[in-house]
Amino acid sequence: MSEPTSPFHFEALHTCPDTGARAGRFHTPHGIVETPAFMPVGTRGTVKGIPPWELRELGSQMLLANTYHLHLRPGEDVVAELGGLHGFMGWDGPILTDSGGYQVFSLSEIRRIDEDGVSFKSVVDGDRIRLTPERAVEVQTKLGADVIMAFDHCPSNPLDRDEVETATRRTHDWLARCVRRHRELGGEERGQALFGIVQGGAFEELRLRSVEAITSHDLAGYAVGGVSVGEGRESMRRAVEVAAPALPAEKPRYLMGIGTPEDFLHAVGHGCDLFDCVTPTRHGRTHQAFTSYGRVNLRNAKWERDAEPLDPTCGCRTCTHFSRGYLRHLCKTGEMLAGILLSLHNLHYFNELLAEMRRQLAAGTFGAWSVKYGVRHFSSASPLLEVLPRVAKEKKSD
């Protein structure tokens, strides 16, 4: 086999015969990402409350930052002058930047969209901000992330057929413009990869049409976007089931904005490799923790005199140093340490869950482990309880 000519390449190391799950390695200029992997969200150049050395200790491999917010403050020129995102954030591992496309969805009340791009009202000072596909690529180029995302149109209602068709077509048109500008600026040769994004809402044929259009461009990786944006869980899962396995097996598959253990289990079972979400840190700041015995609200009175660790099975610093009673005290008194400690724990929990999936895939036991994990944590709602029988039936009929 010839050596890869690009600094970006993906290798699938282990696959599950019962599902589409796989463990692999995504090579980047700033290191290798063992997949499946969770990327903590550092929207403004920081994962809230967590310094980069702690993120590394927690098992984080790759971080995400946001183009729109960094463009507003401090501006891409400042970031570039201060060493690009890696130097600016003090993080020497891989970084991915969202293009600002999510803000097309989340800031729908203060933006105007047309065929050329999107005009936003700045959330900082009210000034007009203009993002086009070309401008999104230019800003991300200056930010200096390893992976930059194409500027896409995420529809506000994934169940509105007309809106989704328009957004999906526009996403395809914008990707072609992103690809052209990315190449003009040096592309992968200068150490920066571009990922395209599949849209299509809750409509299976639109998802498949989008996969075909996005993969017509030979990119370093591909993402499934426009999920978990208002549709029901079943519609969200079906979109993943349709789109993810149809993406090229030799490239990393990134499922955008998904962030619960149940969703990871389902998505990994359908071949997704990379994930991001604000869930672990946002839940930490609102005093909620993910544990081996379920989700916990530390403000509840039941924990007031509890001397046990938050999760006796967890080896993170929060669980090895502090009791549930102490954590509840911090939460009730509004101490900032509460959000920090719970965010640390949640990130450790997420990273360890994905690491365990990698271990199970390497051992060839992922399918059986997934079912046991689902029964233990989600009871009859486990997605793998439905996935495994269906996969087996489809294989039999092939």
Helices and strands as residue ranges (DSSP letters): E 9-15, E 22-28, E 31-35, E 37-40, H 52-57, E 63-66, H 67-72, H 76-81, H 84-89, E 95-98, H 101-106, G 108-110, E 111-113, E 118-121, E 128-131, H 133-143, E 147-149, H 161-184, G 187-190, E 193-198, H 204-214, E 221-224, H 233-243, G 244-246, E 253-255, H 261-268, E 274-277, H 279-285, E 288-291, E 294-297, G 301-303, H 317-321, H 324-332, H 336-363, H 366-378, G 379-381, H 383-397
